[in-house]
Amino acid sequence: MVAAPVSNQLGGHMSSRTIFLSRLIGLFTILVSLSMFMHKQTMVETVETLAHNRPMLLILGMIALIGGLAMVLGHNVWSGGALPVVVTLFGWSILIRGLLLLFLPSDAMVNLFEMVRFGELFYIFAVISLVLGIYLTYGGFTSLPGTKP
């Protein structure tokens, strides 16, 4: 099934699937980022606890795997502007994250978490997420339906 073409305000064409996913991912990312800013300590504690809880990591890995596979299979677009590529990269990052959660041993997951320094760099992660969400939401909602494929 091919998604209907959509034209953005700059005259480029992209699929309705790109528009939908950019809106969905963008709004989700904005809301999670705002929650991160409001609940820093809870977020850090949750991630630290999860890094040491192998059964929960396996469940999260399965959820990320199905979501990542769905996005990669449904939207693997590497041309047509920045928006479709960012959506595609988001899907691939979810897929890779799911695979890591499923297959890395517990010690490696803890080491990876410590290497990322989530607690120390928390606001950097939150700002990056917020900016990505704003970009995707703006791109998704400013794209207009087009008539050309």
HELIX and SHEET records of a PDB file:
HELIX    1   1 SER A   16  MET A   38  1                                  23    
HELIX    2   2 LYS A   40  ALA A   51  1                                  12    
HELIX    3   3 ARG A   54  GLY A   74  1                                  21    
HELIX    4   4 ALA A   82  PHE A  103  1                                  22    
HELIX    5   5 SER A  106  VAL A  116  1                                  11    
HELIX    6   6 PHE A  122  THR A  142  1                                  21    
SHEET    1   A 3 HIS A  13  SER A  15  0                                        
SHEET    2   A 3 PRO A   5  ASN A   8 -1                                        
SHEET    3   A 3 SER A 143  PRO A 145 -1                                        
END                                                                             
